[in-house]
Amino acid sequence: MNGDLVKFIFLSLFRRGLRSVLTVLGISIGIAAVVALIALSSGMQEGIKGEFESLGSDKLIIRATGSAFGPPGTAVVVPLTTSNKESIDDLIGVKLSLGRLIRTVNIEDDESLETAFVVTMPDTTDEFELVKEAMQIEIGTGRWANKGSHEVVFGSGSAEDMFENEVFVGDTVFINKDEFEVSGIIESTGNPEKDDSLMMSEKSMRDLFDLDDELDIIIAQSVSEDDLPAVEARIEEVLRDDRGVKEGQEDFSVESPQALLETLSSILLVVQGVLVGIASIALVVGSVGIMNTMFTSVVERRREIGILRSFGVRRHTVRLLFLIESGVLGLAGGLVGLIIGMSAAKLLEIVLAPIVGSALLQVHFSYTLLIVLLILSTVVGAVSGYFPAREASNITPLEALRS
């Protein structure tokens, strides 16, 4: 008898094929939207996590606080200085510190004018090695720019795509109207933010922008990871003294990569929740579609229900029959939604990542989450069919046959 009921369920769904397909699509749109949004936001979170982990857990990032979004040092009232860096160098527990400048420049060849970020490379060997370790970069062809020279190093992406013709070692470019020779090209890192930037020595940058002792960012490396909280407290104390500010009124921030990652992750979690909440509206609409389909099915199949009841099929069996049918619709919608959502997210990554030029635009699928969503769609389908199933189970054989 149970086998006959299962056969009856699937025959009913296939008999109303078009309606079943439309109902499945209704629930699948909600699941697809949730899957795509979570995959993209999770991918962004993983990308950010990878970037911060590359810095290491023994480093602190010091920045002057600003009033606008943008690179470190943007719109700050009182920038960091080389004097601040020297004070940090003298602290107990600090192994090494380095300061960097990040500027936007106009760069041109013989044919076109472009805008790019130029980042300094330290002039001392120890600091230079720390930057290479933190950024995970190596020279591909040529060599690093010499201290104070009119030389610049291109990232692999900027060398290939910045101008109509590819840039090679030995070529000449103009940065803010000053002539520079390309001394080297960095190996591709797979990260557009690194591959599309340019690098020059700190002295060259100061000469180019007529800077005195200003710094945009300072990275401090502690002797031991265990000492990081104590080192952070010492840096905050010495910078308050150097910059003449009281505790609670700091015009700078000292953060570890892990702390920055936690802050960004919490922000992304809120954004992810809002996006999923919006996408879930489609899931609710899909569940209403299942309920509507099942109510219509009950009306159309009253005679069938009466025949089943007259053969001795109990009310709870009729109720279970309709619950399973609506659950199957939810399950099918979930499967279709997972396929659509995963495909759409991957397609967006393939199409948009090269256009946007960011390694953060990637997808990350949690298979545990996918299973949960599949179960959720099945449960939503079954719950949506509860009231139609209850109505069907309350139909008496005589009432059904009369109708």
Secondary structure, DSSP 8 states (H G I E B T S, - for coil): -HHHHHHHHHHHHHHTHHHHHHHHHHHHHHHHHHHHHHHHHHHHHHHHHHHHHHH-TTEEEEEE-BSSSSSTTTTBSS-EEHHHHHHHHTSTTEEEEEEE-EEEEEEE-SS-EEEEEEEEE-SSHHHHHHHHHHHT--EEEE----TTSSEEEE-HHHHHHSSSS---TT-EEEETTEEEEEEEEE---S-HHHHT-EEEEHHHHHHHHT-SSEESEEEEEES-GGGHHHHHHHHHHHHHHHHT--TT--SEEEE-HHHHHHHHHHHHHHHHHHHHHHHHHHHHHHHHHHHHHHHHHHHHTHHHHHHHHHTT--HHHHHHHHHHHHHHHHHHHHHHHHHHHHHHHHHHHHHHHHHHT-TT------HHHHHHHHHHHHHHHHHHTHHHHHHHHT--HHHHHH-
